[in-house]
Amino acid sequence: TPAVLLLPEVGAGDSSQGRQARALGFRAVFLASDIWDPPGMRHIPESHGTVYARQWHPDMARPATQQFTTHFRELYHEEPRSSAAMTYDAIRIVTAAISRAGSLDGTKVGTAIGETKAYNGVSGTISFDGTGDPKRTGVLAVIGPERDSIIRLVDPRP
């Protein structure tokens, strides 16, 4: 019997794969990709206990994360999702890059973004290394019926 089952393509509120697996007797852990929407899955009992990877979690013990999460809850009266934190960081990275570039020229701003090192954002530490993809903090968490629990934070290697 397998110990885990990878369900990489389940979206918000869609757990047909998980329900089918449970109905067939699969009792081990589901692994989810970052496309999953854990807040949208909590109402589905079959999703409880699923381990997922994310770029952010509102319970990260970082001052910037806690300040962002508190402010977001006060403003919108709901829990922020990963997309809110990542958009906040993206805007701040682009704004800082425009300032460093001294220009709105796309090429210059793009170069400045690519030179970003150890940006300390609400979603963790973010750096670029010339590939165009960020090196960033990752989160492993598990879906619970009320809240998710962080298993581990993984910071990028220098």
N, C-alpha and C positions, 0 to 999 in steps of 0.2 A: 504494500500500500504506500503510495507516495506521501511524503511529509508536507508538501506544499503544492499549490496549483497557481500558476501565473495567469492572471486575468488582466491583460494590459489595456484592453479597449473598452472598458465599461465607463459610460458617461454618467452624468447626474441623474439620479433616480432610476437607473437601469441596472437591475441585478439579475436579469434572466439567466445569465451563465451561472451565477452563484446559486440561485434557487434550483436550477436544474442539477448542479453538482450535489447540493445538499439532498435533493430528492432521490438521487441515485446512491446516496449513502456516503458521500465524501465528507469526512469529518475533520480533516487536517486544515492547515492555515491557507488562506488565499493571500497571494502577493499581488499588489496593485501598482500600476505605474502612476506617474504624476498627472495623467489625464483624468483620473478619478476625482470626484467631487465629494470628499468625505461628509461635509455638512448635508449634502443632498442624499447621502446613503444611510444616515443614522436611523431613519424610520424603517429600514429593511433589516430585520433580525439576522438574515443570512449573511449580511455584510459585517456584522460585529466580529471583532477579532482579526479583521483583515489588516495586514501590514502594508503600508504604502510609503513611497518616497515622495518627498516634496521639497520645494525650495524655501519654504517658510511655514511657521506655525505660530499662532498667536500667543502661545505659552513659552516661547523661547525666552530664556533668562538673560536677555540683553536689555540694557536701559533704553536704547532706541526702539526696540520692539515693543516693550511695555508702554512707553510713552505713546507710540503710534496707536497701539491697540486700545488704550484707555481713551485717547482723543477720538478715535473712530467710533467706539461704542457710544460715547457721549453725543457725538454729532448725528449718527445714523440709527442709534438704538438697535444695533444688531452686531453680530460677530463679523469681523473683517475676514474676507477670503484671501487666499494667496495672491490672486490677481490684483487686489487693492494694494498690498504691500509691495509687490513687484513693480507695479506701475508707479508708485510713489518713488521707489528707488531709481527706476529708469529715468523719470523726469529729473530727479536731482543729479544723476550722472550726466545726462545731456546738458543740463544747465551749467554744471561745473565745467564740462568740456567746452561749451561755447565761451565761457569766461577765459579758460586757458588758451583757447584758439584765438581769442580776440576778434572773432569774426563769426558770421552766420553762414559762411561758405561751407557747403556740405562736405567737401573733401577735407577741409581743415578740421571741421567738427568731428568727422569720422576718425581722423587720425588721433585727435585728442581723446576721444572715447576709447580707442584702442590702447592708449597709453595709461588708462586708469589702472592704478595699483592699490590694493588693500582699501577700497572704499568701504567704510564702516556704515552699512545701511540698516534699515529696519528688518531686512530679510537676511542679514548676515554680512560676511565679508565677501566683496566682489572684486575681482581683478581680471584684466584681459591680458593675453600673452601673445597677441599677434595672429591668432587663428580666427578671430571674430566671435568665438564663443567665450562666454564668461566662465571663469573658475569661481565657484561660489559655495557658500555653506549649503549643505544638504541636511534634510531632516528625515529620519525614519520614525514613523508613528503608527499607532494602532487605532482603528475605529472602535469607538465605544458607543453605547446607546445614548448617552447625554453629551459626552465630550471625548475627544481623542487624547491619547496619552503619548508623549514623546518617549521613544525608546532610546534614541541617540541622535546627537548632532555630529555631523561630519564636516569639519572645516577644510578648505582647500589647502593643499601642500604648497609651501612657498616656491 
